[in-house]
Amino acid sequence: MATKRAIEKRKDEHLDLCVNEDVEPRAQSTLLECVHLVHRSLPELALEEIDLSTRLCGTILRAPIVITGMTGGTERADAINRDLVSLAEKHGLAFGVGSQRISSEGAARAASFQLRVIAKTALVLGNIGVTQAAKLGTDGVEALMDSIGADALCVHLNPAQELIQPGGDRDFRGGEAAIANLAARLGERLVVKETGAGISPRTARRLFDLGVRTIDVSGAGGTSWTRVETLRTEGEARALGELFSAWGTPTAACVAGIGGGGLAVIGSGGVRNGLDVAKVIALGARAAGMALPFLRAHQNGGIVAAETLVRSTLDALRTAMLLTGSRDIAALQASKPVITGALREWIEGLA
Ligand SMILES: Cc1cc2nc3c(=O)[nH]c(=O)nc-3n(C[C@H](O)[C@H](O)[C@H](O)COP(=O)(O)O)c2cc1C
């Protein structure tokens, strides 16, 4: 078992790399540039009547944004999580904590996970990796969720990151059974998420068969965890990491390829502004997820900068909704964007 200092050091290193380094490889795009919302010159709507609310994990969000899981359990995480969850509470967004593995290993500071004092109504999502979930068992995972008063749980999948991380997991068997057991217990309170390499339509169908009803695609084109781990390695491991830095299914291809089909989809991975949010919803997502932009805004300008990001994102989303004649999220989902270029090929290839 890693010591508290070793885990805390690794987590701080991850935060520093994400804030300061180039962790979004230019060689891989989200392909959201191939999604064109169609302008409506006669929208017959007033900006004030646009309804941003959406339903996720049995809860109504006032706006379709999830601040997806990044951190927790360390001194630095306290301020990040408390500030970001307070914004989720104020603006009716959802908030995810980072992996609770650190708690399950008894090495966490509790404060950054004790968010219920602030988040009286916001949807709070717990987080654990699928390999740890399999080891902890359904009761153990539920206890971890209860320990922070989470409304729902994200189980994250990150095989690409693990394979590049020195000392990372190398055996991914048993994940399906763990997910099926959790789905049977938690129902729509279970979210299965990737961490930047994308959930393909095929994996999404498998998850649906296992009983999962909500997924966060976390596609390629945003933060790359193969890239982050590459930056922490040297020699042969570094060469392997470089080769896989742009690995994954682009965000737009994941969301468009999955196309709903009984799954509530969170479109994430490289979503950087309100127009990107509008595009993933127009491709079929129920909400959008963002991680890196909130971390960077917070680390560079505190809660004020993070709140500016919330406001500008919602302003741009409302603008795109009015200009597509979409009164609410369901209308935006049905708005039929034009899809061009590489995304069209990806969708055909994945079908
Ligand atoms: C600093 C940082 C830490 C992260 N830690 C976790 C984690 O513990 N668990 C998890 O499921 N995802 C984690 N992620 C992945 C994000 O939730 C998200 O899926 C991914 O970064 C893609 O979104 P983005 O391009 O907006 O950053 C982390 C992301 C960042 C930037």
The ligand as a Gaussian input file, in Angstrom:
#p B3LYP/6-31G(d) Opt

LIG

0 1
 C       -6.394000      16.842000     -12.803000
 C       -7.386000      15.799000     -13.259000
 C       -7.610000      14.695000     -12.456000
 C       -8.528000      13.711000     -12.854000
 N       -8.812000      12.676000     -12.005000
 C       -9.822000      11.827000     -12.296000
 C      -10.259000      10.855000     -11.340000
 O       -9.722000      10.739000     -10.240000
 N      -11.300000      10.040000     -11.701000
 C      -11.914000      10.149000     -12.924000
 O      -12.882000       9.429000     -13.180000
 N      -11.510000      11.047000     -13.846000
 C      -10.492000      11.888000     -13.555000
 N      -10.119000      12.853000     -14.466000
 C      -10.729000      12.828000     -15.820000
 C      -11.845000      13.852000     -16.000000
 O      -12.929000      13.590000     -15.139000
 C      -12.341000      13.900000     -17.456000
 O      -13.023000      12.704000     -17.766000
 C      -11.221000      14.103000     -18.478000
 O      -10.225000      14.961000     -17.954000
 C      -11.722000      14.691000     -19.793000
 O      -12.301000      15.948000     -19.631000
 P      -11.515000      17.331000     -19.974000
 O      -10.940000      17.195000     -21.333000
 O      -12.550000      18.396000     -19.829000
 O      -10.426000      17.475000     -18.926000
 C       -9.205000      13.820000     -14.097000
 C       -8.949000      14.944000     -14.913000
 C       -8.062000      15.924000     -14.517000
 C       -7.818000      17.112000     -15.413000

